[in-house]
Amino acid sequence: MSETLVRPSVDAEVNYVRNRPANPEEKLTFVTEDESQNTMVTLPGEVVRITDARGMATDLDVEGFVLAHHVSAVTDFHLIQEDPAVDQLYIDEIGAFLKELVGASQVMLLGGGKKRYGEGQTDRLANLKNAKPARYPHADNTDTSAFELTSMIDTFVDDIDLGSSARYAIYNIWRTFTPPPQDFPLAVCDAKSMSRDDEVTVTAISLELAGEIVHDTTGYAYNPEHRWYYFSDMTIDELIVFKQHDSDPARAVRIAHTAFTDPTCPPGVETRASVEMRALAVFD
């Protein structure tokens, strides 16, 4: 990834984990529907520089993220999680898109599309669970929870055989469906700037339409070496694809991501709405 140009950037707060346990086996908790129950402390945040990555050449196996072009057949993303036909359409097209993008032999979507709305969209949030954007750096899995997830898939899903595969990886595929500029974009952290010493296990306790889900994720403590990026003025035909786990430790295994408030965004814009998908890719 070339760093020879001076690129536009913003200085914004990132809410790192501030109370990393002295015992690495101890887990913090994040309760999505009632943050007063959290044992994880993230405030006050750290002001960091977040660089606009437009025009950068990035690699999923090096930096851990890419910007990709994808025109969806979905005409109204608000219908995701509401219309089963729209859900299936998006599952099918994102599965085909990711398979081609990463060169996988098999791709399995880990659930349907997940919408997220800004905190001010109370009407839309009232009908959804776990729909606010996460405002702290995290990855959706730990090594252990990723292994447990893939072991369960290998056991119960006949079409996916992880036992004979050389490698598997889990990706997040993220799209905003409100017009630019975005008031709180998604930031991603260059895998090369991250250390395993930054990681903190955080058990996420979230309510979904299907019930309560308890899943270990990776939070991050502040490290001044972290290099943060975002993509300004994203359109509905753009996707950020980023790594959430890789069974090959020689590649980018996972990266931190977080929503942040862009202090340069003009007031009065439509607050950002987004949809994300998580997918397992299997490689021969």
WOVEN-V627567 format. One record per run of one state. SS is the DSSP state (H for helix, E for strand, L for the rest). FROM is the first residue (numbers start at 1). LEN is the number of residues. If there is no record, write none. Layout:
ss={SS SS}
from={FROM FROM}
len={LEN LEN}
This chain:
ss={L E L E L E L H L E L E L H L H L E L E L H L E L E L H L E L E L H L H E L E L E L E L E L E L}
from={1 9 15 17 18 28 32 35 38 46 53 65 70 77 80 84 103 106 110 114 118 122 126 132 133 138 140 143 157 167 177 186 190 191 194 196 199 209 211 222 228 231 238 247 257 260 273 284}
len={8 6 2 1 10 4 3 3 8 7 12 5 7 3 4 19 3 4 4 4 4 4 6 1 5 2 3 14 10 10 9 4 1 3 2 3 10 2 11 6 3 7 9 10 3 13 11 1}
